[in-house]
Amino acid sequence: MHDGHDTPSSAYSSPPSAITIIVSRPPTQLNSSHKLRLLLALLSRTLPPTRDGATRLPTSSQHRPSKMADQGDSTLIPPRKQERKRFKPTSRPRPPVPGQEKAEAVLELGEFQEVDTLTLSEASLVINALVTKRRMDRKNVNETEMLTQTLNYLDAFSRFRQKENVEAVERLLSAHKQLAKFERAQIGSLCCETAEEAKTLIPSLQDKITDEDLQELLDEISKLQSR
């Protein structure tokens, strides 16, 4: 109980274990304003009395936790950092290593598996036409050593010289949809005489076309070659 004497400040140097409210007037005479102030003081756990014994509402600075606060009463806990969601990285399928393509019983052409292919005769026709057009337009053809060697190779091994024959061979090959594009181009470039020879040089043809159908195709191509 309050005896009317001033309370030394040293008595409040550390917060008490229980909160004692000292009021200078009976509780029955407290109005709503006093009750609100008392409630706020209870929530803040700090209620130092003034010299006249009345209740004093703590200032805003008293509500803030201080770094020098008594460690026995409370411990400052740093704000919890928001955890970032960790996304599991997804890996893309590795592209096939260049140079490991195989044209055996099972075609393993890597990135060239579904690429449109040309016979040697078609490639010669296209490249020569492009070079001729650039020369006529007086554009820089940039005739490198590689281009020269490529043209020489195509001129030596192309079986068909005329554009009409090249297109006719392409129509014959395109009729066999069961064959891969690479296989059709190989047939049109090698121009084998027999089905056995063709299946030896192109092993993937073994189970895709019968010997009779393959021989018929080779005979039709041979007719165009003699023109």
Secondary structure as GFF3:
##gff-version 3
##sequence-region A 1 227
A	DSSP	three_ten_helix	9	12	.	.	.	ID=ss1
A	DSSP	three_ten_helix	27	29	.	.	.	ID=ss2
A	DSSP	alpha_helix	32	44	.	.	.	ID=ss3
A	DSSP	alpha_helix	60	63	.	.	.	ID=ss4
A	DSSP	beta_strand	102	103	.	.	.	ID=ss5
A	DSSP	beta_strand	107	108	.	.	.	ID=ss6
A	DSSP	three_ten_helix	110	112	.	.	.	ID=ss7
A	DSSP	alpha_helix	120	136	.	.	.	ID=ss8
A	DSSP	alpha_helix	145	157	.	.	.	ID=ss9
A	DSSP	alpha_helix	163	174	.	.	.	ID=ss10
A	DSSP	alpha_helix	181	190	.	.	.	ID=ss11
A	DSSP	alpha_helix	195	201	.	.	.	ID=ss12
A	DSSP	three_ten_helix	203	205	.	.	.	ID=ss13
A	DSSP	alpha_helix	211	225	.	.	.	ID=ss14
###
